[in-house]
Amino acid sequence: MHYFLAGLLCFYALGDRRLVLSQDIAGSRFVCTAIPVGADPNCAVPPSTMQGTSTQDEQLRDTVMQLRETILQQKETIVNQQGSIKELTSKLSRCESEASPQDGRSRSQGSWRKDYNKNTMGDLPRDPVETIDHLGKTMQSLKARLENLEQQQVRMNMSGVSVPNDLRELLKQRLGDLEKQLLTKVASLEQDKTQLYNETAAHRHRTEATLNSLLERITELERALTQVAPSDSRHRHAWGNFGLKSSEDFKISLPLRTNYLYGRIKSSLPEMYAFTVCMWLKSSSGPGIGTPFSYGVPGQANEIVLIEWGNNPIELLVNDKVAQLPLSVSDGRWHHVCVTWTTRDGLWEAYQDGEKLGSGENLAPWHPIKPGGVIILGQEQDTVGGRFDATQAFVGELSQFNMWDRVLRPADIMGIANCSSYMPGNIVPWVSSNVEVLGGATKGPLEICEDRLFDS
């Protein structure tokens, strides 16, 4: 009976496997052993312990769980990397369409600006420099992701789980390809930027050459006209000096804020250690009267400059050093302006309508004014005699520009301003033969004291 019950329990416990029943030598214990189907039950079956089988199953189960977790992590990483690859590939394609020339032609300045205003890059910056910076940041992000992936790989290796070599190599290859594409696009953008700068510089040079040619032609025509006296006295005022009572009773008119209307003093300056410059001004544009006059020499375009630019105060520049003057002449009326300077301690004074309104020191002290430069009326020079900026041009009328190589007394300046005396400059006198007008600037008759009385 006991044998029957033991066999029945073993049958239910092991299912369809064949069983071998054996009795312990002591006769008090039965052992159930599973044997494969079809095997001979009389053959001895190696004994096995349940404890060993259970431990091995747990180890296998843990290994399977670790592998499943690793596979899920790798799957998530691959999905993230695929999203990054797609996003970067899209940006590179848009960048390529933005940077590539249209219709097989090089971009000129105009076509670049036209495309520049279109947001064809989506979330990329419009400016090429910003695009390069953005691509650099994207590259850094990809490198950070790669480092993170490598760190995960190190942690997995330490835990005894290895990443498939083919997956790791595929990721490295894709990231390497993306890095090469990024570097190629960055180099292409840099080349486009350099080409655009060169084309812009060449275009500016051609424009300036054409403008200078036109100005020279206009000057030749003006000189030819001044050499022919009109036969009818009714037209004298239209022909420069012929309508003037004397050689100093004239003004020059600069009606537009451009970079090509100006006057030029024919005589040059000697080396000076002091100066006084006086003139009559009538400004008709704001803010800022612009540049009534500038004196430039080789190596220093701002040797002497009087300028009021934008909302800044009027400034006197000597050797590119600046002093701000407390003058105000932008009300559309005639004003007499004088500035004095001496190299000794850089002392300066500023006069308006005969009254001294300001003075100071340390303006380019002990610097001698260099000789052999060019005096321009109405424009600020970036190079000697040229490279004018329209935003710094003087708009209005100018007369009686005189220059001395000494500091005038306040009484002398007051006499000139109230029309009680006339003192021509010993270095630059205001005479019509010494002043030429260019680019459309004109000369006209003027009796300054009568016009000032009319304004008041």
DOROLO-658130 format. One record per residue: residue in three letters; y, x, z negated of N, C-alpha, C in turn; residue number from 1. Coordinates in steps of 0.2 Angstrom, whole numbers. Example, Ala and Ser with C-alpha at 12.3 -4.5 7.8 and 13.67 -1.06 7.14 Angstrom:
BEGIN
aa,n.north,n.east,n.up,ca.north,ca.east,ca.up,c.north,c.east,c.up,i
ALA,-28,66,-39,-22,62,-39,-16,66,-39,1
SER,-11,64,-35,-5,68,-36,0,64,-39,2
END
This chain:
BEGIN
aa,n.north,n.east,n.up,ca.north,ca.east,ca.up,c.north,c.east,c.up,i
MET,-6,4,0,0,0,0,6,4,0,1
HIS,6,9,-4,12,14,-4,13,17,2,2
TYR,8,19,6,8,22,12,11,18,17,3
PHE,9,12,17,12,7,22,19,6,21,4
LEU,22,5,14,29,4,13,33,10,15,5
ALA,30,16,14,34,22,16,35,22,23,6
GLY,29,21,27,30,21,34,35,16,37,7
LEU,35,10,34,39,5,36,46,7,35,8
LEU,48,9,30,55,12,28,57,17,33,9
CYS,53,22,35,54,27,39,55,24,46,10
PHE,52,19,48,52,16,55,59,12,55,11
TYR,61,9,50,68,5,51,73,10,51,12
ALA,73,16,47,78,21,46,79,25,53,13
LEU,74,26,56,75,31,62,74,27,69,14
GLY,73,21,69,73,17,75,67,18,80,15
ASP,69,20,86,63,21,91,60,28,91,16
ARG,62,32,86,59,39,86,52,38,83,17
ARG,48,43,85,41,43,82,41,47,75,18
LEU,37,45,71,38,47,64,31,51,62,19
VAL,33,56,58,27,60,55,27,59,47,20
LEU,22,57,44,22,56,37,18,62,34,21
SER,20,64,29,17,70,25,17,69,18,22
GLN,12,71,14,12,70,7,13,77,4,23
ASP,18,77,-1,19,83,-5,12,85,-8,24
ILE,11,91,-9,5,94,-12,4,90,-19,25
ALA,10,89,-23,9,86,-29,7,79,-29,26
GLY,7,76,-23,5,69,-22,10,64,-25,27
SER,16,66,-26,21,61,-29,27,60,-24,28
ARG,27,63,-18,33,62,-14,31,62,-6,29
PHE,34,58,-2,33,57,5,39,60,9,30
VAL,38,63,14,44,65,18,44,62,25,31
CYS,49,59,27,49,56,34,52,61,39,32
THR,49,63,44,52,67,49,52,64,56,33
ALA,58,64,59,59,61,66,56,66,71,34
ILE,52,63,76,50,68,82,52,64,88,35
PRO,53,68,93,54,65,100,49,61,103,36
VAL,51,56,107,46,51,110,42,55,115,37
GLY,35,54,114,31,58,119,28,64,116,38
ALA,31,66,110,28,72,107,22,71,103,39
ASP,18,76,102,11,75,99,13,75,91,40
PRO,11,70,88,12,69,81,8,74,77,41
ASN,3,77,79,-1,82,76,2,89,75,42
CYS,7,90,80,10,97,80,15,97,75,43
ALA,15,103,72,20,104,66,27,104,68,44
VAL,31,100,65,38,100,66,42,104,61,45
PRO,47,108,63,50,112,59,54,108,54,46
PRO,54,110,48,58,106,43,65,107,43,47
SER,69,102,42,77,103,42,79,99,36,48
THR,85,101,34,88,98,28,93,94,30,49
MET,94,88,26,100,84,28,107,87,26,50
GLN,107,91,21,113,94,20,116,98,25,51
GLY,112,102,28,114,107,34,116,103,40,52
THR,113,97,41,115,93,47,122,90,46,53
SER,123,87,40,129,84,38,135,89,39,54
THR,134,95,37,139,100,37,141,102,44,55
GLN,136,103,48,137,104,55,141,99,59,56
ASP,139,92,57,142,87,60,150,86,59,57
GLU,151,88,52,158,88,50,162,93,54,58
GLN,159,99,54,163,104,58,164,102,65,59
LEU,159,100,68,160,97,75,165,92,76,60
ARG,165,87,71,170,82,71,177,85,70,61
ASP,178,90,66,184,93,65,187,96,71,62
THR,182,100,74,184,103,80,186,99,86,63
VAL,182,93,86,184,88,91,191,85,90,64
MET,193,84,84,199,81,82,205,86,83,65
GLN,204,92,82,209,97,83,210,98,91,66
LEU,204,98,95,205,98,102,209,92,105,67
ARG,207,86,102,211,80,104,218,81,102,68
GLU,220,83,96,227,84,95,230,89,99,69
THR,227,94,100,230,99,105,231,97,112,70
ILE,226,93,114,227,90,121,233,85,121,71
LEU,234,81,116,239,76,116,246,80,116,72
GLN,246,86,112,252,89,111,254,93,118,73
GLN,249,95,121,250,98,128,252,93,133,74
LYS,249,87,132,251,82,137,258,80,136,75
GLU,260,79,130,267,78,129,272,83,131,76
THR,270,90,130,274,95,132,274,95,140,77
ILE,269,94,143,269,94,151,273,88,153,78
VAL,273,82,150,277,77,152,285,79,151,79
ASN,286,82,146,293,84,145,295,89,150,80
GLN,291,94,151,293,99,156,293,96,163,81
GLN,289,91,165,290,88,171,296,84,172,82
GLY,298,81,166,305,78,167,310,83,168,83
SER,310,88,164,315,93,165,315,96,172,84
ILE,309,97,175,309,100,181,312,95,186,85
LYS,310,89,186,313,84,190,320,83,190,86
GLU,323,83,183,330,83,182,334,89,185,87
LEU,331,95,184,334,101,187,334,101,194,88
THR,328,99,197,327,99,204,332,95,208,89
SER,333,89,205,339,84,207,345,87,207,90
LYS,347,91,201,354,94,201,354,100,206,91
LEU,349,103,207,349,109,212,350,106,219,92
SER,347,100,220,348,97,227,355,95,228,93
ARG,358,92,223,365,90,223,370,96,224,94
CYS,368,101,220,372,107,221,372,110,228,95
GLU,366,110,230,365,113,237,369,109,242,96
SER,369,102,242,373,98,246,380,99,245,97
GLU,382,100,239,389,101,238,392,108,241,98
ALA,387,113,240,390,120,241,389,122,249,99
SER,384,118,252,383,120,259,389,118,264,100
PRO,391,122,269,396,120,273,394,114,278,101
GLN,399,110,280,397,104,284,398,106,291,102
ASP,394,103,295,395,103,302,394,111,305,103
GLY,391,115,300,390,122,302,396,126,302,104
ARG,402,124,299,408,127,299,410,130,292,105
SER,414,135,292,416,137,285,421,132,283,106
ARG,421,132,276,426,127,273,433,130,273,107
SER,438,127,275,445,129,274,447,126,268,108
GLN,454,128,266,456,126,260,457,118,259,109
GLY,459,115,265,460,108,265,453,104,264,110
SER,448,106,268,441,103,267,438,104,260,111
TRP,439,110,257,437,111,250,440,106,245,112
ARG,447,106,246,450,101,241,448,94,243,113
LYS,447,92,249,444,85,250,438,84,247,114
ASP,433,89,247,427,88,244,427,89,236,115
TYR,432,93,234,433,94,227,435,88,223,116
ASN,438,83,226,440,77,223,435,72,223,117
LYS,429,73,226,423,68,226,418,70,221,118
ASN,416,66,217,411,67,212,404,67,215,119
THR,402,72,219,396,71,222,391,75,218,120
MET,392,77,212,387,81,208,385,77,202,121
GLY,387,70,202,384,66,196,387,69,190,122
ASP,383,71,185,385,73,179,387,81,179,123
LEU,387,84,185,389,91,185,396,91,185,124
PRO,400,97,183,407,98,184,409,98,191,125
ARG,415,96,192,417,97,199,419,104,201,126
ASP,422,108,196,424,114,198,419,119,199,127
PRO,419,124,204,413,129,205,412,133,199,128
VAL,417,135,195,417,139,189,413,135,184,129
GLU,415,129,183,412,124,178,405,123,180,130
THR,403,122,186,396,121,189,392,127,187,131
ILE,395,133,188,391,139,186,389,140,178,132
ASP,395,138,175,394,138,167,388,132,165,133
HIS,388,127,169,384,121,167,377,124,169,134
LEU,376,127,175,369,129,177,367,135,172,135
GLY,371,139,169,370,144,164,367,140,158,136
LYS,370,135,156,368,132,150,361,128,151,137
THR,360,126,157,354,123,158,348,128,158,138
MET,350,134,161,345,139,161,343,141,154,139
GLN,349,142,149,347,143,142,343,138,139,140
SER,344,132,141,340,126,138,333,127,140,141
LEU,332,129,146,325,130,149,321,136,145,142
LYS,325,141,144,323,147,141,321,145,133,143
ALA,325,141,130,324,139,123,317,135,123,144
ARG,317,130,128,310,126,128,304,131,129,145
LEU,305,136,134,299,140,135,298,144,128,146
GLU,303,146,125,301,150,119,298,145,114,147
ASN,300,139,113,297,134,109,290,133,111,148
LEU,289,133,117,282,132,119,277,138,117,149
GLU,280,144,118,277,150,116,275,150,109,150
GLN,280,148,105,279,148,98,274,143,96,151
GLN,274,137,99,268,132,98,261,135,100,152
GLN,261,139,105,255,142,107,253,147,102,153
VAL,258,151,99,256,156,94,253,153,88,154
ARG,256,147,86,254,143,80,247,140,82,155
MET,246,138,88,239,136,89,234,141,90,156
ASN,236,147,92,231,153,92,229,155,85,157
MET,234,154,80,233,156,73,228,151,70,158
SER,229,145,72,224,140,70,217,140,73,159
GLY,216,144,78,210,144,81,209,140,87,160
VAL,215,137,89,214,133,95,218,136,101,161
SER,215,137,106,218,141,112,220,136,118,162
VAL,226,137,121,228,133,126,225,136,133,163
PRO,223,131,137,220,133,143,224,138,147,164
ASN,222,144,150,226,149,153,229,146,159,165
ASP,225,142,163,228,139,169,234,135,168,166
LEU,234,131,162,240,127,161,246,132,159,167
ARG,245,137,155,250,141,153,253,145,159,168
GLU,249,147,163,251,151,169,255,146,174,169
LEU,253,140,174,256,135,178,263,134,176,170
LEU,264,133,169,271,132,166,275,138,167,171
LYS,273,144,166,277,150,167,279,151,174,172
GLN,274,149,179,276,150,186,281,145,188,173
ARG,281,139,186,286,134,187,293,136,185,174
LEU,293,138,178,299,140,175,302,146,179,175
GLY,298,151,181,300,157,185,303,154,191,176
ASP,300,150,195,303,147,201,309,144,200,177
LEU,310,140,195,316,137,193,322,142,192,178
GLU,320,147,188,325,152,186,327,156,193,179
LYS,323,157,197,325,160,204,329,156,208,180
GLN,328,149,208,332,145,211,339,144,208,181
LEU,339,144,201,346,144,198,350,150,200,182
LEU,347,156,199,350,162,201,353,162,208,183
THR,349,159,213,351,159,220,357,155,221,184
LYS,357,149,217,362,144,218,369,147,215,185
VAL,368,150,209,374,154,206,377,159,211,186
ALA,373,163,214,375,168,218,379,165,224,187
SER,376,159,227,379,155,232,386,153,230,188
LEU,386,150,224,393,147,222,398,153,221,189
GLU,396,158,219,400,164,218,403,166,225,190
GLN,398,167,230,400,169,237,405,164,240,191
ASP,403,157,239,408,152,241,415,152,238,192
LYS,415,154,232,422,155,228,425,161,231,193
THR,422,166,232,425,172,235,428,171,242,194
GLN,424,167,246,426,166,253,432,161,253,195
LEU,432,156,248,437,152,248,444,155,246,196
TYR,443,160,241,449,164,239,452,168,245,197
ASN,447,171,249,449,176,254,452,171,260,198
GLU,450,165,261,453,161,266,459,159,264,199
THR,460,157,258,467,155,255,472,160,256,200
ALA,470,166,254,475,172,254,477,173,262,201
ALA,472,173,266,473,174,273,478,169,276,202
HIS,477,162,274,481,157,276,488,158,274,203
ARG,488,160,267,495,161,264,499,166,268,204
HIS,495,172,269,498,177,273,501,175,280,205
ARG,497,171,283,499,169,290,505,164,289,206
THR,505,160,284,511,156,283,517,159,282,207
GLU,516,164,277,522,168,276,525,172,282,208
ALA,520,175,286,522,179,292,526,174,297,209
THR,523,168,298,526,163,302,533,161,300,210
LEU,534,160,293,540,158,290,545,164,291,211
ASN,543,170,289,548,176,290,550,177,297,212
SER,545,176,302,547,176,309,553,171,311,213
LEU,552,165,308,557,159,309,563,161,306,214
LEU,563,164,300,569,166,297,573,171,300,215
GLU,569,176,303,572,181,307,576,178,313,216
ARG,572,174,316,575,171,322,581,167,321,217
ILE,581,163,315,587,159,313,593,164,311,218
THR,591,170,308,597,174,306,600,177,313,219
GLU,596,179,318,598,181,324,603,176,327,220
LEU,601,170,327,605,165,330,611,164,327,221
GLU,611,164,320,617,164,316,622,169,317,222
ARG,619,175,318,624,181,320,627,181,326,223
ALA,623,178,331,625,177,338,631,172,338,224
LEU,630,167,334,635,162,334,642,164,331,225
THR,641,168,325,647,171,322,651,176,326,226
GLN,648,179,331,651,183,336,655,180,341,227
VAL,654,173,342,658,170,347,663,165,344,228
ALA,670,166,345,675,162,343,675,156,346,229
PRO,676,150,343,677,144,347,684,143,350,230
SER,684,140,355,690,139,359,695,134,356,231
ASP,692,129,353,695,123,350,696,124,343,232
SER,702,124,340,704,126,333,701,120,329,233
ARG,700,114,332,697,109,328,690,110,325,234
HIS,687,115,328,680,116,326,679,123,322,235
ARG,685,125,319,684,132,316,681,131,309,236
HIS,681,126,306,678,125,299,670,126,300,237
ALA,667,124,306,660,125,307,658,132,309,238
TRP,662,136,309,660,143,312,662,148,307,239
GLY,659,147,301,660,153,296,667,155,294,240
ASN,669,161,295,675,164,293,681,161,296,241
PHE,680,158,302,686,156,306,690,151,303,242
GLY,687,147,298,691,142,295,694,144,288,243
LEU,693,150,286,695,152,280,702,155,280,244
LYS,706,154,274,712,157,274,712,164,272,245
SER,707,166,268,706,173,267,698,174,267,246
SER,696,181,266,689,182,267,685,180,260,247
GLU,689,179,255,685,177,249,685,170,247,248
ASP,689,166,251,689,158,250,684,155,254,249
PHE,678,156,251,672,152,254,667,151,249,250
LYS,662,147,250,657,146,246,650,146,250,251
ILE,644,146,247,638,145,251,635,139,248,252
SER,632,135,252,629,129,250,621,130,251,253
LEU,617,128,245,610,128,245,608,121,243,254
PRO,607,116,248,606,109,247,599,107,245,255
LEU,594,111,246,587,109,245,584,114,240,256
ARG,579,111,236,575,116,232,569,118,236,257
THR,570,124,240,565,126,244,564,134,242,258
ASN,559,137,246,559,144,245,561,148,251,259
TYR,565,145,255,568,148,261,575,148,262,260
LEU,579,144,258,586,144,258,589,149,253,261
TYR,593,154,255,596,159,251,601,162,254,262
GLY,605,166,250,610,171,252,608,178,250,263
ARG,611,183,254,609,190,253,615,194,253,264
ILE,616,198,248,622,203,248,620,209,252,265
LYS,624,211,256,622,216,261,623,223,257,266
SER,628,224,253,629,230,249,623,231,244,267
SER,622,237,242,617,239,237,620,241,231,268
LEU,617,242,225,620,245,219,618,252,218,269
PRO,623,256,215,621,262,212,618,262,206,270
GLU,616,268,203,613,268,196,619,266,191,271
MET,618,261,187,623,259,182,620,259,175,272
TYR,625,260,171,624,260,163,627,254,160,273
ALA,631,250,164,634,244,161,636,240,167,274
PHE,636,233,166,639,229,172,642,222,169,275
THR,646,219,173,648,212,172,647,209,179,276
VAL,644,203,178,643,198,184,647,192,183,277
CYS,651,190,187,655,183,187,654,179,193,278
MET,654,173,192,653,168,198,655,161,196,279
TRP,656,157,201,657,150,201,651,146,203,280
LEU,649,142,199,643,138,200,644,130,200,281
LYS,641,127,204,641,120,204,634,117,206,282
SER,630,115,200,623,114,201,622,106,203,283
SER,618,105,207,617,98,209,609,95,208,284
SER,606,99,204,599,97,203,596,99,196,285
GLY,591,95,194,589,97,187,581,95,187,286
PRO,578,96,182,580,100,176,580,107,177,287
GLY,585,111,175,586,118,176,590,119,182,288
ILE,595,124,182,599,125,188,595,130,193,289
GLY,590,133,191,586,138,195,589,145,194,290
THR,589,148,199,591,155,199,597,157,203,291
PRO,603,157,200,609,158,204,609,165,208,292
PHE,606,170,204,606,177,208,600,181,205,293
SER,597,186,208,592,190,206,593,197,209,294
TYR,592,202,206,592,209,208,585,212,207,295
GLY,582,214,213,576,217,212,576,224,215,296
VAL,572,229,212,571,236,215,563,237,215,297
PRO,562,242,219,555,244,220,551,245,213,298
GLY,546,242,212,543,243,205,545,238,200,299
GLN,551,234,201,553,230,196,557,224,199,300
ALA,554,219,201,557,213,204,563,210,200,301
ASN,562,210,193,566,207,188,571,212,185,302
GLU,574,216,189,579,221,186,585,218,183,303
ILE,588,213,187,593,209,184,592,202,186,304
VAL,592,197,182,590,190,184,594,185,180,305
LEU,597,180,183,600,175,179,597,168,181,306
ILE,593,165,176,589,160,178,589,154,173,307
GLU,588,148,175,587,142,170,581,138,174,308
TRP,575,139,171,569,136,174,566,130,170,309
GLY,566,124,173,563,119,169,568,117,163,310
ASN,565,116,157,568,114,151,570,120,147,311
ASN,569,126,149,571,132,146,579,133,146,312
PRO,581,136,141,589,138,142,590,143,147,313
ILE,596,144,149,598,149,154,596,156,151,314
GLU,593,160,155,591,167,152,594,173,157,315
LEU,595,178,153,597,184,157,592,189,156,316
LEU,589,192,162,584,197,162,586,203,164,317
VAL,585,208,160,586,215,162,580,219,161,318
ASN,578,222,167,571,226,167,566,222,164,319
ASP,566,215,166,561,210,164,561,209,156,320
LYS,566,211,152,567,209,146,572,203,145,321
VAL,571,199,141,574,192,141,579,191,135,322
ALA,585,188,137,590,186,132,592,179,133,323
GLN,591,174,129,593,167,130,600,166,129,324
LEU,604,163,134,611,162,134,613,155,132,325
PRO,618,154,127,620,147,125,625,144,130,326
LEU,623,144,137,627,141,142,624,134,144,327
SER,628,130,147,626,123,150,631,122,156,328
VAL,628,122,161,632,121,168,628,116,172,329
SER,624,111,170,620,107,174,623,100,175,330
ASP,630,99,174,633,93,174,636,91,181,331
GLY,634,95,186,637,94,193,644,95,194,332
ARG,647,99,190,654,101,191,654,109,191,333
TRP,660,111,194,661,118,194,662,122,188,334
HIS,659,127,186,659,131,180,660,138,182,335
HIS,664,142,178,664,149,179,660,153,174,336
VAL,655,157,176,650,160,172,651,168,172,337
CYS,651,171,167,651,178,167,646,181,162,338
VAL,642,186,163,638,190,159,639,197,159,339
THR,639,200,153,641,207,153,635,211,149,340
TRP,634,217,151,628,221,147,630,228,148,341
THR,628,232,142,628,239,142,622,242,140,342
THR,620,247,142,613,251,140,614,253,133,343
ARG,620,254,131,620,256,124,618,251,119,344
ASP,613,251,116,610,246,111,608,240,115,345
GLY,608,239,121,607,233,125,611,228,123,346
LEU,618,229,122,623,224,120,624,219,126,347
TRP,625,213,125,626,208,130,631,202,128,348
GLU,635,199,132,639,194,131,639,189,136,349
ALA,640,182,134,639,177,139,646,173,139,350
TYR,649,171,144,655,167,145,654,161,149,351
GLN,657,156,147,657,150,151,665,147,151,352
ASP,667,147,157,674,144,158,679,148,154,353
GLY,678,155,154,683,159,151,681,160,143,354
GLU,677,156,140,676,157,133,669,160,132,355
LYS,669,165,127,663,168,125,659,164,121,356
LEU,653,162,123,649,157,119,643,161,115,357
GLY,642,167,117,636,170,114,636,178,115,358
SER,633,181,111,632,189,112,626,191,108,359
GLY,623,197,109,617,199,106,616,207,108,360
GLU,611,209,106,609,216,107,602,217,108,361
ASN,600,223,109,593,225,110,590,222,116,362
LEU,594,221,122,591,219,128,590,225,133,363
ALA,584,227,133,583,233,137,587,239,135,364
PRO,588,241,129,592,246,127,591,253,130,365
TRP,596,257,132,595,263,135,591,263,142,366
HIS,591,258,145,588,257,152,594,257,157,367
PRO,594,262,161,599,262,167,597,258,172,368
ILE,602,254,175,600,249,181,598,254,187,369
LYS,593,252,190,590,257,195,594,255,202,370
PRO,595,260,206,599,259,212,594,257,218,371
GLY,597,255,224,593,254,230,590,248,230,372
GLY,592,243,226,588,236,226,591,231,231,373
VAL,589,225,230,592,219,234,595,214,230,374
ILE,601,211,231,603,205,228,602,199,232,375
ILE,599,194,229,598,188,232,602,182,228,376
LEU,605,178,232,608,172,229,604,166,230,377
GLY,603,163,224,599,156,225,592,157,224,378
GLN,589,163,224,581,163,223,579,169,218,379
GLU,573,168,215,571,173,211,565,177,215,380
GLN,566,183,214,561,188,218,555,190,215,381
ASP,549,189,218,543,191,215,542,198,218,382
THR,544,200,224,544,206,227,551,208,230,383
VAL,553,214,231,560,215,233,562,212,239,384
GLY,566,207,239,569,203,244,565,198,247,385
GLY,559,196,243,555,190,245,551,187,240,386
ARG,546,184,243,541,180,238,544,175,233,387
PHE,548,171,236,552,166,232,547,160,230,388
ASP,549,157,224,546,151,222,551,145,222,389
ALA,549,140,225,554,134,226,556,131,219,390
THR,551,131,215,553,128,208,558,132,204,391
GLN,560,138,206,565,142,203,571,143,207,392
ALA,571,139,213,577,140,217,583,136,214,393
PHE,589,139,216,595,136,214,597,131,219,394
VAL,599,125,217,602,120,221,609,118,220,395
GLY,613,119,225,620,117,223,625,122,227,396
GLU,630,124,225,635,128,228,637,134,224,397
LEU,639,139,227,640,146,223,646,149,227,398
SER,650,152,223,656,156,226,658,161,221,399
GLN,662,166,224,666,171,220,661,175,216,400
PHE,655,177,219,650,182,215,653,189,216,401
ASN,655,191,210,658,198,210,654,202,204,402
MET,654,209,205,650,213,201,654,219,199,403
TRP,654,221,193,658,228,191,653,232,187,404
ASP,654,239,188,649,243,184,652,245,177,405
ARG,656,240,174,658,241,167,658,234,164,406
VAL,660,234,158,661,228,154,668,226,154,407
LEU,669,220,157,676,218,157,679,215,151,408
ARG,685,216,150,688,213,143,688,205,143,409
PRO,688,202,138,688,195,137,694,192,140,410
ALA,700,196,140,706,193,143,706,193,151,411
ASP,702,198,154,701,198,161,697,193,163,412
ILE,692,191,159,687,186,161,691,179,160,413
MET,695,178,155,699,172,155,704,171,160,414
GLY,707,177,163,712,176,168,708,174,175,415
ILE,702,176,176,698,174,182,696,167,181,416
ALA,694,165,175,692,158,174,697,153,175,417
ASN,703,154,173,709,149,173,713,150,179,418
CYS,711,155,184,714,155,190,721,159,190,419
SER,722,162,184,729,165,183,728,172,187,420
SER,723,175,188,722,182,191,716,182,195,421
TYR,716,187,200,710,188,204,708,195,204,422
MET,702,196,202,699,203,202,693,204,206,423
PRO,693,207,212,686,208,215,682,213,212,424
GLY,676,212,213,671,217,209,672,224,213,425
ASN,671,229,209,672,236,212,665,238,215,426
ILE,660,235,213,653,237,215,651,231,221,427
VAL,652,225,219,650,220,224,656,215,224,428
PRO,660,215,229,666,210,230,664,204,234,429
TRP,667,199,233,665,193,236,669,192,243,430
VAL,667,195,248,670,195,254,665,192,259,431
SER,667,188,264,662,185,269,658,190,273,432
SER,661,195,274,657,200,278,651,203,274,433
ASN,651,203,268,646,206,263,641,201,261,434
VAL,641,195,264,637,189,262,634,186,268,435
GLU,627,186,268,624,183,274,620,177,271,436
VAL,619,172,275,615,166,273,609,165,277,437
LEU,604,163,274,597,163,278,594,156,277,438
GLY,589,155,281,585,149,280,588,142,280,439
GLY,594,142,283,597,135,283,603,134,278,440
ALA,604,139,273,610,140,269,616,140,273,441
THR,622,138,271,628,138,275,634,140,271,442
LYS,639,143,275,645,145,272,650,139,273,443
GLY,655,139,269,660,134,270,667,136,267,444
PRO,672,133,269,679,135,266,679,132,259,445
LEU,683,136,254,683,133,247,689,137,244,446
GLU,694,133,241,699,135,237,697,133,230,447
ILE,694,138,226,690,136,220,694,133,215,448
CYS,700,135,214,705,132,209,707,125,210,449
GLU,708,124,217,710,117,219,704,112,218,450
ASP,698,114,220,692,110,219,690,109,212,451
ARG,691,114,207,690,113,200,695,108,197,452
LEU,701,108,199,706,103,197,704,96,199,453
PHE,701,96,205,699,89,208,693,87,204,454
ASP,689,91,202,683,89,198,685,87,191,455
SER,690,90,188,692,88,181,696,82,181,456
END
